[in-house]
Amino acid sequence: MAVTITVVVPTVGRPSLHRALAPVVGQVPVVVVDDRPDGPSLSIEGVTVLRSGGRGPAAARNLGWRHADSEWVAFLDDDVEPPGDWVSALEADLDAAGPDVGGVQGRITVPTSERPTDWERSTKGLETAVWATADLAYRRSALETVGGFDECFPRAYREDADLGLRVTAAGWQIVTGRRQVVHPVRPARWTQSIRSQRGNTDDVRMRRKHGSDWRHRAQVPAGRRPWHLATTAALLAAAVPRWRRAALTTWALLVGDFARRRVAPGPRTTREVATMLATSVAIPEAATGWWLLGWWRSR
């Protein structure tokens, strides 16, 4: 018997939503969860629209999958572009899943320029990320077993890795299927890399929940926390007059090396170099601050 599927798409009202829905609507039930805190309700023909009140993608996805009654729930982000045969490819992936498979991940392609910017390289990490819910179908019984997404993760960051760790710990497998989607690089402000440091708070929560080896089990690359801490410590040490010169020299060397590593693989345009220099000064302190806040909140 053919599997039953509901597609759930959380959205913050991006214009790209219609491209994500175009190959899907009319083929399987679709639930769009509008996660904007306010504003007019979305009206999309052939789609069930729910509102989650701006509580983040984890809460939006939970609302969506709990509304569905299908055997499988396929999550898509509102900024991906599925090909025309995506639904049939999804059905083939799920038909091939054994009874111990709780999730089937799609393959993600991120188009970038020949010498990608820092933001493009960051987005391209989705191509190798495991359990990325930009395109991931979960068996409903697996979601019920673990209680779905942890809504204490307020951003689109680590909530999918957290769910994957809990699903696999419950005895399910998560495999990679053959279907594919394209994930274009969204426009971003020059301060995006600084704002992204908020994720350090979520990394603390991951360590608290899953132990010190969570990165290894979730196949998440090691972060730059020791470097950020050393850079911040050097800057703080400059407040002591007798250490000031040595501390500022150390801080400048660390920041300069960080900026060099970020500039080297990129396009090296005037705008990109200026952005890398400015943000490399701010990132260590931002990362350390958010990391400390995470520890304070989870104490």
Buried (B, 14 or more C-beta within 10 A) or exposed (E): EEBBBBBBBBBBEEEBBEBBBEBBBEBBBBBBBBBBEEEEEBEBEEBBBBBBEBBBBBBBBBBBBBBBEBBBBBBBBBBBBBEEEBBEBBBEBBEEBEEEBBBBBBEBBBEBEEBBBBBBBBBBEBEEBBBBBBBBBBBBEBBEBBEBBBBBBBBBBBBBBBBBBBBBEEEBBBBBBEBBBEBBBEEBEBEBBBEBBBBBBBBBBBBBBBEEEBBEBBEBEEBBBEBBBBBBBBBBBBEEEEBEEEBBEBBBEBBEEBBEEBBEEBBEEEEBBEBBBBBBBBBBBBBBBBBBBBBEEEE
